[in-house]
């Protein structure tokens, strides 16, 4: 397997360079997850880093290399997103807000 030394930016891994395995296309994975065990024996913390271009060539604008940036607000949960997958369930509106809000409908309809 081929690997590439890839720098990390932000978060606890800032400034470190790790060898990352490349996929069949020659690119590293889009997300890199690092499980960190809790020293007190609690649940492990997962650090999420997202792939970003390191630089672009001057003439054609091709990507020169890749780096990983820290993503503290990751909400994907590590699941694959297929085009035919259902979207994530939206947050439910508060129960009291639906009673006070007028019903939507065609213009001129009476809400009776």
Kinemage of the C-alpha trace (Angstrom):
@kinemage 1
@onewidth
@group {chain A} dominant
@subgroup {mainchain}
@vectorlist {calphas} color= white
{ca unk a 1} P 0.000 0.000 0.000
{ca unk a 2} L 1.176 3.485 -0.804
{ca unk a 3} L 1.203 6.195 1.862
{ca unk a 4} L 1.899 9.922 1.936
{ca unk a 5} L 3.154 12.126 4.763
{ca unk a 6} L 0.236 14.466 5.477
{ca unk a 7} L 0.308 17.501 7.815
{ca unk a 8} L -2.455 18.192 10.357
{ca unk a 9} L -3.735 21.694 11.258
{ca unk a 10} L -5.661 22.725 14.357
{ca unk a 11} L -6.802 20.751 17.344
{ca unk a 12} L -4.555 18.495 19.410
{ca unk a 13} L -2.670 17.193 16.338
{ca unk a 14} L -1.597 20.682 15.155
{ca unk a 15} L 1.796 20.667 13.458
{ca unk a 16} L 2.180 16.885 13.317
{ca unk a 17} L 2.836 14.966 10.125
{ca unk a 18} L 1.572 11.382 9.849
{ca unk a 19} L 1.837 8.833 7.040
{ca unk a 20} L -1.702 8.347 5.666
{ca unk a 21} L -2.638 5.450 3.376
{ca unk a 22} L -3.781 6.504 -0.083
{ca unk a 23} L -6.825 5.088 -1.827
{ca unk a 24} L -6.996 3.590 -5.319
{ca unk a 25} L -7.217 7.090 -6.858
{ca unk a 26} L -4.035 8.245 -5.117
{ca unk a 27} L -5.850 10.549 -2.684
{ca unk a 28} L -6.029 10.247 1.115
{ca unk a 29} L -9.505 9.738 2.655
{ca unk a 30} L -11.814 12.777 2.952
{ca unk a 31} L -12.102 12.408 6.723
{ca unk a 32} L -9.533 11.093 9.177
{ca unk a 33} L -10.833 9.970 12.578
{ca unk a 34} L -8.497 9.528 15.540
{ca unk a 35} L -9.955 7.744 18.608
{ca unk a 36} L -8.453 9.049 21.845
{ca unk a 37} L -9.058 6.894 24.953
{ca unk a 38} L -10.113 8.654 28.152
{ca unk a 39} L -7.452 8.344 30.882
{ca unk a 40} L -10.165 7.839 33.524
{ca unk a 41} L -11.692 4.883 31.679
{ca unk a 42} L -14.670 6.784 30.263
{ca unk a 43} L -15.869 6.793 26.667
{ca unk a 44} L -13.284 7.490 23.971
{ca unk a 45} L -13.191 10.857 22.238
{ca unk a 46} L -12.960 10.881 18.458
{ca unk a 47} L -11.014 13.710 16.800
{ca unk a 48} L -12.244 14.421 13.269
{ca unk a 49} L -10.049 15.980 10.595
{ca unk a 50} L -11.248 16.903 7.077
{ca unk a 51} L -9.082 16.836 3.956
{ca unk a 52} L -8.238 20.216 2.394
{ca unk a 53} L -5.932 21.170 -0.483
{ca unk a 54} L -2.430 22.138 0.632
{ca unk a 55} L -1.825 24.347 -2.397
{ca unk a 56} L -2.616 24.837 -6.082
{ca unk a 57} L -0.368 25.017 -9.132
{ca unk a 58} L -0.018 28.431 -10.752
{ca unk a 59} L -0.882 27.645 -14.335
{ca unk a 60} L -3.629 25.015 -14.234
{ca unk a 61} L -4.825 25.332 -10.626
{ca unk a 62} L -4.250 21.648 -9.879
{ca unk a 63} L -4.059 20.500 -6.268
{ca unk a 64} L -0.408 20.161 -5.173
{ca unk a 65} L -1.046 18.074 -2.091
{ca unk a 66} L -3.409 17.523 0.806
{ca unk a 67} L -3.550 18.428 4.486
{ca unk a 68} L -6.063 17.751 7.237
{ca unk a 69} L -7.903 20.502 9.153
{ca unk a 70} L -9.519 19.938 12.544
{ca unk a 71} L -13.341 19.808 12.486
{ca unk a 72} L -14.658 20.122 16.070
{ca unk a 73} L -18.323 20.387 14.939
{ca unk a 74} L -18.563 17.082 13.064
{ca unk a 75} L -22.157 15.834 12.985
{ca unk a 76} L -21.907 13.036 10.399
{ca unk a 77} L -21.274 10.331 12.966
{ca unk a 78} L -18.993 8.444 10.605
{ca unk a 79} L -21.775 7.145 8.371
{ca unk a 80} L -21.509 6.980 4.598
{ca unk a 81} L -23.771 9.313 2.658
{ca unk a 82} L -25.206 7.586 -0.394
{ca unk a 83} L -27.331 9.511 -2.922
{ca unk a 84} L -30.342 7.285 -2.197
{ca unk a 85} L -30.044 7.624 1.600
{ca unk a 86} L -32.745 9.413 3.512
{ca unk a 87} L -31.729 12.793 4.923
{ca unk a 88} L -31.098 13.071 8.630
{ca unk a 89} L -34.239 13.605 10.711
{ca unk a 90} L -34.766 17.334 11.368
{ca unk a 91} L -35.166 18.605 14.895
{ca unk a 92} L -38.791 18.535 16.069
{ca unk a 93} L -40.398 21.977 16.569
{ca unk a 94} L -41.489 22.890 20.098
{ca unk a 95} L -44.950 21.566 20.976
{ca unk a 96} L -46.387 24.943 22.056
{ca unk a 97} L -45.279 26.764 18.874
{ca unk a 98} L -47.652 24.783 16.615
{ca unk a 99} L -50.770 25.793 18.623
{ca unk a 100} L -50.159 29.558 18.268
{ca unk a 101} L -48.980 29.595 14.652
{ca unk a 102} L -51.574 30.167 11.916
{ca unk a 103} L -52.112 27.368 9.417
{ca unk a 104} L -50.567 27.746 6.034
{ca unk a 105} L -52.679 27.431 2.907
{ca unk a 106} L -53.755 29.198 -0.225
{ca unk a 107} L -54.283 32.968 -0.107
{ca unk a 108} L -57.867 33.772 0.741
{ca unk a 109} L -58.523 30.515 2.616
{ca unk a 110} L -60.072 30.889 6.015
{ca unk a 111} L -58.522 28.999 8.874
{ca unk a 112} L -61.662 27.556 10.406
